[in-house]
């Protein structure tokens, strides 16, 4: 079942207004839809085609992304055991910019993915508390990754991030 996200006119206007326009997300690729589809297709290889140099940490290796869906903000995280994710994270200075960026990202992702991708929007929870919104896109083929856009808002931070990877790590 496909659920459509309703975007209030005020939010759409906000994302198109002069101030918020300066705060919109910019892609680091000429054709973001083609790049998104290529990233999804590269999921079985742990996004090997999209990895640049990496940094090793105790439980994860983080690679800079060769192609960035959000310019300057994307990485490939690899935990081992064929578990990887393509992640883009961008902060926001205030709730209005966070909402505008979230709406923009959801619109762009839903416009690129085909009708075989179902999506839902939900309250995002962390440690039993609401801390934003998430829109999850799922393909009817279980072997495909989940694609999700998160808007995180709490007292200390505001951010929007894109996650492409295992449903087990998508929250």
Secondary structure by P-SEA (a helix, b strand, c coil): cbbbbbbcaaaaaaaacaaaaaabbbbccccaaaaaaaaaaacccccccccccccccccbbbbcccccccccbbbbbbcccccccbbbbbbbccaaaaaaaaaaaaaaaaacccccbbbbbbbbbccccccbbbbbbbcccccbbbbbbbbbbcccccccccccccccccc
